[in-house]
């Protein structure tokens, strides 16, 4: 399990699902692709296991050094509070 980022914002896009920002750092050092398995741990200790559905293009008005991505529609924005930590799971973690 590898730490990716701490959630700064979540956008709920109708018909697509939630998009997590900032996203996977471009300098992460390994390829992260759609379908990658994630563990999200909230500040309260709740864990959400999910996967990346798609990488999204977001214009935040400044150069980005991360790739935001969306989650399955079944994952509710309310279960993804700001400050939650996002981890990439390896095959041994799944």
N, CA, C and O atoms as a MOPAC input file, in Angstrom:
PM7 MOZYME 1SCF
protein

 N      0.85900 1    -1.18300 1     0.00000 1
 C      0.00000 1     0.00000 1     0.00000 1
 C      0.89700 1     1.23400 1     0.00000 1
 O      1.81600 1     1.35200 1     0.81000 1
 N      0.60800 1     2.16300 1    -0.93500 1
 C      1.41300 1     3.37500 1    -1.05400 1
 C      0.52100 1     4.61000 1    -0.95500 1
 O     -0.53300 1     4.68400 1    -1.58700 1
 N      0.96200 1     5.57800 1    -0.15100 1
 C      0.22600 1     6.83100 1    -0.01100 1
 C      0.28900 1     7.60300 1    -1.32700 1
 O      1.36000 1     7.76000 1    -1.91300 1
 N     -0.88600 1     8.09000 1    -1.79400 1
 C     -0.95700 1     8.90200 1    -3.00500 1
 C     -1.11000 1    10.38300 1    -2.68500 1
 O     -0.31000 1    11.20600 1    -3.12900 1
 N     -2.15100 1    10.72300 1    -1.90500 1
 C     -2.42100 1    12.12500 1    -1.59500 1
 C     -3.49800 1    12.23100 1    -0.52900 1
 O     -4.16000 1    11.25100 1    -0.18700 1
 N     -3.65600 1    13.44100 1    -0.01400 1
 C     -4.74100 1    13.76200 1     0.91600 1
 C     -5.79200 1    14.55000 1     0.12900 1
 O     -5.45500 1    15.47000 1    -0.61600 1
 N     -7.04300 1    14.19000 1     0.29500 1
 C     -8.12000 1    14.83200 1    -0.45700 1
 C     -8.24500 1    16.29500 1    -0.04400 1
 O     -8.39600 1    16.60800 1     1.13700 1
 N     -8.18100 1    17.19100 1    -1.03800 1
 C     -8.38200 1    18.62500 1    -0.83600 1
 C     -9.78600 1    19.05100 1    -1.22900 1
 O    -10.32100 1    20.01200 1    -0.67600 1
 N    -10.39100 1    18.33900 1    -2.18800 1
 C    -11.73000 1    18.68000 1    -2.65700 1
 C    -12.31700 1    17.47400 1    -3.36700 1
 O    -11.58900 1    16.62800 1    -3.88600 1
 N    -13.64900 1    17.40500 1    -3.38400 1
 C    -14.37400 1    16.34500 1    -4.07300 1
 C    -15.47400 1    16.99800 1    -4.88800 1
 O    -16.25600 1    17.79100 1    -4.36400 1
 N    -15.53400 1    16.66500 1    -6.16900 1
 C    -16.59100 1    17.15800 1    -7.04500 1
 C    -17.49700 1    16.00000 1    -7.40400 1
 O    -17.01600 1    14.95300 1    -7.83700 1
 N    -18.79500 1    16.16400 1    -7.23300 1
 C    -19.75700 1    15.13500 1    -7.61700 1
 C    -20.31700 1    15.52100 1    -8.97700 1
 O    -21.07000 1    16.48800 1    -9.09000 1
 N    -19.95600 1    14.77400 1   -10.00300 1
 C    -20.38800 1    15.06000 1   -11.36400 1
 C    -21.52000 1    14.10800 1   -11.71100 1
 O    -21.32900 1    12.89400 1   -11.78600 1
 N    -22.70400 1    14.67800 1   -11.92100 1
 C    -23.88600 1    13.86700 1   -12.21600 1
 C    -23.65800 1    12.90400 1   -13.36900 1
 O    -23.15300 1    13.29500 1   -14.42100 1
 N    -24.03000 1    11.64900 1   -13.17000 1
 C    -23.89100 1    10.63400 1   -14.19100 1
 C    -22.49400 1    10.05400 1   -14.31900 1
 O    -22.29800 1     9.07300 1   -15.03700 1
 N    -21.51500 1    10.64400 1   -13.63500 1
 C    -20.13000 1    10.15900 1   -13.74100 1
 C    -19.58700 1     9.67400 1   -12.40700 1
 O    -18.88100 1     8.66700 1   -12.37000 1
 N    -19.89200 1    10.35300 1   -11.31700 1
 C    -19.35600 1     9.98200 1   -10.01900 1
 C    -18.53100 1    11.09800 1    -9.41900 1
 O    -18.52400 1    12.22200 1    -9.92000 1
 N    -17.84600 1    10.78200 1    -8.36100 1
 C    -17.02800 1    11.77100 1    -7.64500 1
 C    -15.63200 1    11.84600 1    -8.23900 1
 O    -15.04500 1    10.83600 1    -8.62600 1
 N    -15.11300 1    13.07300 1    -8.30200 1
 C    -13.74300 1    13.31500 1    -8.75700 1
 C    -12.95200 1    13.79400 1    -7.54800 1
 O    -13.36300 1    14.72200 1    -6.85200 1
 N    -11.81400 1    13.15400 1    -7.30700 1
 C    -10.96100 1    13.51400 1    -6.17300 1
 C     -9.84700 1    14.43300 1    -6.63300 1
 O     -9.22100 1    14.20600 1    -7.66900 1
 N     -9.60600 1    15.48200 1    -5.84200 1
 C     -8.56900 1    16.46400 1    -6.12700 1
 C     -7.67600 1    16.56600 1    -4.89900 1
 O     -8.20200 1    16.65300 1    -3.78900 1
 N     -6.35400 1    16.56000 1    -5.03600 1
 C     -5.62500 1    16.86400 1    -6.24600 1
 C     -5.46200 1    15.69100 1    -7.20500 1
 O     -5.41700 1    15.92700 1    -8.41200 1
 N     -5.37200 1    14.45400 1    -6.75600 1
 C     -5.20600 1    13.30700 1    -7.63600 1
 C     -3.81400 1    12.71900 1    -7.54000 1
 O     -3.03200 1    13.06000 1    -6.65400 1
 N     -3.52400 1    11.82600 1    -8.47400 1
 C     -2.22900 1    11.13400 1    -8.48100 1
 C     -1.12500 1    12.12100 1    -8.86900 1
 O     -1.22600 1    12.76200 1    -9.91500 1
 N     -0.08500 1    12.25800 1    -8.06000 1
 C      1.02600 1    13.16000 1    -8.41600 1
 C      1.72400 1    12.67200 1    -9.68900 1
 O      2.00200 1    11.48200 1    -9.83300 1
 N      2.00300 1    13.59500 1   -10.60800 1
 C      2.73200 1    13.23000 1   -11.83300 1
 C      4.09200 1    12.62500 1   -11.48700 1
 O      4.59900 1    11.78700 1   -12.23200 1
 N      4.67600 1    13.03100 1   -10.38600 1
 C      5.99800 1    12.53800 1    -9.98700 1
 C      5.91100 1    11.28000 1    -9.11700 1
 O      6.86700 1    10.96200 1    -8.41000 1
 N      4.79400 1    10.56400 1    -9.15400 1
 C      4.59600 1     9.41400 1    -8.27200 1
 C      5.64400 1     8.32700 1    -8.46900 1
 O      6.01600 1     7.65700 1    -7.50600 1
 N      6.12200 1     8.13900 1    -9.68200 1
 C      7.19400 1     7.17500 1    -9.88500 1
 C      6.75500 1     5.83300 1   -10.43000 1
 O      7.60000 1     4.99300 1   -10.73900 1
 N      5.46900 1     5.61000 1   -10.55800 1
 C      4.98500 1     4.39200 1   -11.20000 1
 C      3.67200 1     4.72100 1   -11.90400 1
 O      2.95900 1     5.64900 1   -11.52300 1
 N      3.37200 1     3.94200 1   -12.93600 1
 C      2.13500 1     4.16900 1   -13.67200 1
 C      0.93600 1     3.77400 1   -12.81700 1
 O      0.91100 1     2.70300 1   -12.21100 1
 N     -0.05000 1     4.65500 1   -12.78000 1
 C     -1.31800 1     4.36300 1   -12.11800 1
 C     -2.37700 1     4.46500 1   -13.20100 1
 O     -2.51800 1     5.50800 1   -13.83900 1
 N     -3.11700 1     3.39700 1   -13.40900 1
 C     -4.05600 1     3.32700 1   -14.52800 1
 C     -5.48900 1     3.17200 1   -14.04000 1
 O     -5.73400 1     2.88600 1   -12.86800 1
 N     -6.43300 1     3.36700 1   -14.96000 1
 C     -7.82900 1     3.12400 1   -14.61800 1
 C     -7.94400 1     1.67900 1   -14.13800 1
 O     -7.24900 1     0.78700 1   -14.62500 1
 N     -8.82600 1     1.47400 1   -13.18700 1
 C     -8.99400 1     0.16200 1   -12.58300 1
 C     -8.13100 1    -0.05200 1   -11.35200 1
 O     -8.36100 1    -0.99600 1   -10.59600 1
 N     -7.13400 1     0.81400 1   -11.13700 1
 C     -6.25400 1     0.66700 1    -9.97500 1
 C     -7.08000 1     0.66600 1    -8.69100 1
 O     -7.99700 1     1.47200 1    -8.53500 1
 N     -6.75600 1    -0.23100 1    -7.78500 1
 C     -7.46700 1    -0.38300 1    -6.52800 1
 C     -6.94700 1     0.61700 1    -5.49900 1
 O     -5.74100 1     0.82300 1    -5.36600 1
 N     -7.88100 1     1.23400 1    -4.77500 1
 C     -7.56000 1     2.26500 1    -3.79000 1
 C     -8.14400 1     1.93900 1    -2.43100 1
 O     -9.14000 1     1.22400 1    -2.31500 1
 N     -7.51000 1     2.47400 1    -1.41400 1
 C     -8.05600 1     2.48600 1    -0.06600 1
 C     -8.08700 1     3.95000 1     0.35600 1
 O     -7.07000 1     4.64100 1     0.30100 1
 N     -9.25100 1     4.41500 1     0.77500 1
 C     -9.39800 1     5.79100 1     1.25600 1
 C     -9.72500 1     5.71000 1     2.73200 1
 O    -10.69200 1     5.05600 1     3.12400 1
 N     -8.91900 1     6.37500 1     3.55600 1
 C     -9.13500 1     6.38100 1     4.99900 1
 C     -9.52100 1     7.78300 1     5.43500 1
 O     -8.76100 1     8.73300 1     5.24700 1
 N    -10.70600 1     7.90700 1     6.02000 1
 C    -11.20000 1     9.20900 1     6.45200 1
 C    -10.53500 1     9.61600 1     7.75900 1
 O     -9.96200 1     8.77300 1     8.45000 1
 N    -10.60600 1    10.90400 1     8.10700 1
 C    -10.04900 1    11.34800 1     9.39000 1
 C    -10.68800 1    10.64500 1    10.58900 1
 O    -10.08100 1    10.55700 1    11.65600 1
 N    -11.91700 1    10.14400 1    10.41100 1
 C    -12.60800 1     9.43300 1    11.49400 1
 C    -12.21500 1     7.95300 1    11.56300 1
 O    -12.64000 1     7.24300 1    12.47400 1
 N    -11.39900 1     7.48300 1    10.59800 1
 C    -10.94100 1     6.10000 1    10.60900 1
 C    -11.73300 1     5.15400 1     9.73500 1
 O    -11.38400 1     3.97700 1     9.63700 1
 N    -12.79000 1     5.63100 1     9.09500 1
 C    -13.57300 1     4.80400 1     8.18200 1
 C    -12.74700 1     4.52200 1     6.93600 1
 O    -12.01600 1     5.38800 1     6.45500 1
 N    -12.86800 1     3.30900 1     6.41700 1
 C    -12.14100 1     2.94400 1     5.20600 1
 C    -13.10200 1     2.66000 1     4.06400 1
 O    -14.13600 1     2.01800 1     4.24900 1
 N    -12.74400 1     3.14800 1     2.87800 1
 C    -13.51600 1     2.91600 1     1.65900 1
 C    -12.57500 1     2.26500 1     0.65900 1
 O    -11.54100 1     2.83600 1     0.31300 1
 N    -12.93100 1     1.06500 1     0.19100 1
 C    -12.15700 1     0.40100 1    -0.86600 1
 C    -12.87900 1     0.65000 1    -2.17700 1
 O    -14.08500 1     0.42700 1    -2.28100 1
 N    -12.14100 1     1.11400 1    -3.17800 1
 C    -12.74700 1     1.46800 1    -4.45800 1
 C    -11.68100 1     1.37800 1    -5.54000 1
 O    -10.60100 1     0.83200 1    -5.31400 1
 N    -11.98300 1     1.90900 1    -6.70100 1
 C    -11.02200 1     1.89100 1    -7.80100 1
 C    -11.17600 1     3.14100 1    -8.66500 1
 O    -12.18600 1     3.84200 1    -8.59900 1
 N    -10.15300 1     3.40300 1    -9.47500 1
 C    -10.17100 1     4.54400 1   -10.38700 1
 C    -10.97800 1     4.16400 1   -11.62300 1
 O    -10.70700 1     3.14600 1   -12.25900 1
 N    -11.97100 1     4.98700 1   -11.96100 1
 C    -12.78700 1     4.75300 1   -13.15200 1
 C    -12.18800 1     5.47100 1   -14.35800 1
 O    -12.07400 1     4.88900 1   -15.43800 1
 N    -11.80500 1     6.73200 1   -14.17500 1
 C    -11.25500 1     7.52300 1   -15.28400 1
 C    -10.44100 1     8.68300 1   -14.72700 1
 O    -10.68500 1     9.15200 1   -13.61500 1
 N     -9.47700 1     9.13600 1   -15.51000 1
 C     -8.74500 1    10.34800 1   -15.16300 1
 C     -9.46900 1    11.52300 1   -15.79700 1
 O     -9.95700 1    11.41800 1   -16.92200 1
 N     -9.54300 1    12.64000 1   -15.08700 1
 C    -10.33700 1    13.78900 1   -15.50800 1
 C     -9.46600 1    15.00100 1   -15.80400 1
 O     -8.38200 1    15.15600 1   -15.24200 1
 N     -9.95200 1    15.84800 1   -16.68400 1
 C     -9.29200 1    17.11200 1   -17.00200 1
 C    -10.02500 1    18.21400 1   -16.23400 1
 O    -11.20800 1    18.45900 1   -16.47200 1
 N     -9.32700 1    18.86800 1   -15.32400 1
 C     -9.91400 1    19.93900 1   -14.52200 1
 C     -9.01500 1    21.16300 1   -14.64600 1
 O     -7.79500 1    21.06100 1   -14.51600 1
 N     -9.62100 1    22.31700 1   -14.89700 1
 C     -8.86400 1    23.57400 1   -14.96400 1
 C     -9.08000 1    24.31300 1   -13.65500 1
 O    -10.16900 1    24.82700 1   -13.39800 1
 N     -8.04800 1    24.36800 1   -12.83100 1
 C     -8.14800 1    25.05400 1   -11.53600 1
 C     -7.49500 1    26.43300 1   -11.59900 1
 O     -7.29800 1    27.07300 1   -10.56600 1
 N     -7.15500 1    26.89800 1   -12.81400 1
 C     -6.59100 1    28.22500 1   -12.96000 1
 C     -5.11100 1    28.32100 1   -12.65600 1
 O     -4.55900 1    29.42000 1   -12.63100 1
 N     -4.46400 1    27.20600 1   -12.42600 1
 C     -3.02300 1    27.19700 1   -12.17900 1
 C     -2.47800 1    25.85800 1   -12.69600 1
 O     -3.22800 1    24.89000 1   -12.81700 1
 N     -1.19500 1    25.80400 1   -12.99600 1
 C     -0.62000 1    24.54200 1   -13.48900 1
 C     -0.83200 1    23.42600 1   -12.46300 1
 O     -0.70300 1    23.63600 1   -11.25700 1
 N     -1.15200 1    22.26100 1   -12.96200 1
 C     -1.40800 1    21.13000 1   -12.07000 1
 C     -0.22900 1    20.17000 1   -12.09200 1
 O      0.39700 1    19.96800 1   -13.13300 1
 N      0.06800 1    19.58800 1   -10.96100 1
 C      1.13000 1    18.59600 1   -10.85100 1
 C      0.55200 1    17.24400 1   -10.41700 1
 O      1.27700 1    16.33800 1   -10.00500 1
 N     -0.77500 1    17.13900 1   -10.52200 1
 C     -1.49300 1    15.92200 1   -10.16500 1
 C     -2.51700 1    15.60700 1   -11.26100 1
 O     -2.89800 1    16.48200 1   -12.03900 1
 N     -2.94900 1    14.36100 1   -11.30800 1
 C     -3.98700 1    13.93100 1   -12.24300 1
 C     -5.24200 1    13.55000 1   -11.45200 1
 O     -5.29300 1    12.46900 1   -10.86700 1
 N     -6.26300 1    14.43300 1   -11.42700 1
 C     -7.51400 1    14.09900 1   -10.74000 1
 C     -8.18700 1    12.90300 1   -11.41600 1
 O     -7.99800 1    12.67500 1   -12.61100 1
 N     -8.96700 1    12.14700 1   -10.65600 1
 C     -9.64600 1    10.98400 1   -11.23000 1
 C    -11.02500 1    10.81000 1   -10.60500 1
 O    -11.32600 1    11.35400 1    -9.54200 1
 N    -11.85100 1    10.03500 1   -11.30100 1
 C    -13.20400 1     9.76200 1   -10.80000 1
 C    -13.28100 1     8.34000 1   -10.25600 1
 O    -12.50100 1     7.45700 1   -10.61300 1
 N    -14.25900 1     8.16700 1    -9.37600 1
 C    -14.53300 1     6.88800 1    -8.72500 1
 C    -15.86100 1     6.34600 1    -9.24200 1
 O    -16.59500 1     7.07000 1    -9.91500 1
 N    -16.18700 1     5.09200 1    -8.94400 1
 C    -17.48400 1     4.55000 1    -9.34600 1
 C    -18.63800 1     5.38100 1    -8.77100 1
 O    -18.52100 1     5.95600 1    -7.68900 1
 N    -19.74200 1     5.43600 1    -9.50500 1
 C    -20.89200 1     6.23800 1    -9.07900 1
 C    -21.45300 1     5.80900 1    -7.72900 1
 O    -22.09500 1     6.60800 1    -7.04700 1
 N    -21.22200 1     4.56900 1    -7.33800 1
 C    -21.75000 1     4.06900 1    -6.06300 1
 C    -21.06600 1     4.69300 1    -4.85000 1
 O    -21.59300 1     4.61100 1    -3.74000 1
 N    -19.90100 1     5.31600 1    -5.04000 1
 C    -19.18200 1     5.95200 1    -3.92500 1
 C    -19.74200 1     7.36200 1    -3.73600 1
 O    -19.64600 1     8.19900 1    -4.63400 1
 N    -20.32000 1     7.61900 1    -2.57500 1
 C    -20.97100 1     8.90300 1    -2.29800 1
 C    -19.96000 1     9.95000 1    -1.84400 1
 O    -19.00600 1     9.65300 1    -1.12600 1
 N    -20.19700 1    11.18200 1    -2.28300 1
 C    -19.34800 1    12.30500 1    -1.87300 1
 C    -19.30300 1    12.42300 1    -0.35000 1
 O    -18.26500 1    12.77000 1     0.21400 1
 N    -20.40500 1    12.14100 1     0.30900 1
 C    -20.46800 1    12.26400 1     1.77000 1
 C    -19.51900 1    11.30000 1     2.48400 1
 O    -19.19300 1    11.51100 1     3.65200 1
 N    -19.07400 1    10.25000 1     1.79900 1
 C    -18.14100 1     9.29400 1     2.42200 1
 C    -16.68400 1     9.64700 1     2.15700 1
 O    -15.78000 1     8.89400 1     2.52100 1
 N    -16.45300 1    10.82200 1     1.50700 1
 C    -15.09500 1    11.23200 1     1.11800 1
 C    -14.76600 1    12.62500 1     1.65000 1
 O    -14.60300 1    13.55200 1     0.85600 1
 N    -14.66500 1    12.80100 1     2.96100 1
 C    -14.41200 1    14.14400 1     3.49300 1
 C    -13.01000 1    14.65900 1     3.15900 1
 O    -12.06200 1    13.89000 1     2.99900 1
 N    -12.91400 1    15.97200 1     3.06100 1
 C    -11.61500 1    16.62000 1     2.88400 1
 C    -10.70700 1    16.16600 1     4.02500 1
 O    -11.14300 1    16.06600 1     5.17200 1
 N     -9.45900 1    15.89700 1     3.70700 1
 C     -8.51200 1    15.40900 1     4.70900 1
 C     -8.35600 1    13.90100 1     4.70900 1
 O     -7.46600 1    13.37100 1     5.37400 1
 N     -9.21600 1    13.19400 1     3.96700 1
 C     -9.07000 1    11.73700 1     3.85300 1
 C     -7.78500 1    11.42000 1     3.10900 1
 O     -7.36700 1    12.16800 1     2.22500 1
 N     -7.16600 1    10.31500 1     3.46900 1
 C     -5.91900 1     9.89000 1     2.82700 1
 C     -6.22500 1     8.79800 1     1.80300 1
 O     -6.98800 1     7.87000 1     2.07100 1
 N     -5.60600 1     8.93200 1     0.61200 1
 C     -5.84100 1     7.98600 1    -0.48400 1
 C     -4.56800 1     7.16500 1    -0.69400 1
 O     -3.47400 1     7.70900 1    -0.84800 1
 N     -4.74200 1     5.84100 1    -0.69500 1
 C     -3.62300 1     4.90500 1    -0.86400 1
 C     -3.86000 1     4.02900 1    -2.08100 1
 O     -4.98900 1     3.62600 1    -2.36100 1
 N     -2.78400 1     3.73800 1    -2.80300 1
 C     -2.81100 1     2.80300 1    -3.90800 1
 C     -2.53900 1     1.41500 1    -3.33100 1
 O     -1.54700 1     1.20600 1    -2.63200 1
 N     -3.43000 1     0.47300 1    -3.63200 1
 C     -3.25300 1    -0.89100 1    -3.14800 1
 C     -2.50300 1    -1.70600 1    -4.19200 1
 O     -2.76100 1    -1.58900 1    -5.39000 1
 N     -1.58800 1    -2.52100 1    -3.73100 1
 C     -0.89200 1    -3.45000 1    -4.60800 1
 C     -1.63600 1    -4.76900 1    -4.61900 1
 O     -2.59700 1    -4.93200 1    -3.86700 1
 N     -1.22800 1    -5.70000 1    -5.43400 1
 C     -1.91900 1    -6.98300 1    -5.53700 1
 C     -1.90700 1    -7.72900 1    -4.20600 1
 O     -2.83500 1    -8.48600 1    -3.92200 1
 N     -0.87700 1    -7.53300 1    -3.38400 1
 C     -0.81500 1    -8.20200 1    -2.07400 1
 C     -1.79500 1    -7.59400 1    -1.08100 1
 O     -2.14400 1    -8.23400 1    -0.08900 1
 N     -2.25300 1    -6.34100 1    -1.33800 1
 C     -3.16100 1    -5.64700 1    -0.40700 1
 C     -4.63500 1    -5.91300 1    -0.68700 1
 O     -5.48600 1    -5.66800 1     0.16900 1
 N     -4.94000 1    -6.41500 1    -1.88500 1
 C     -6.34300 1    -6.54200 1    -2.29600 1
 C     -6.99600 1    -7.73500 1    -1.66800 1
 O     -8.17600 1    -7.99000 1    -1.90700 1

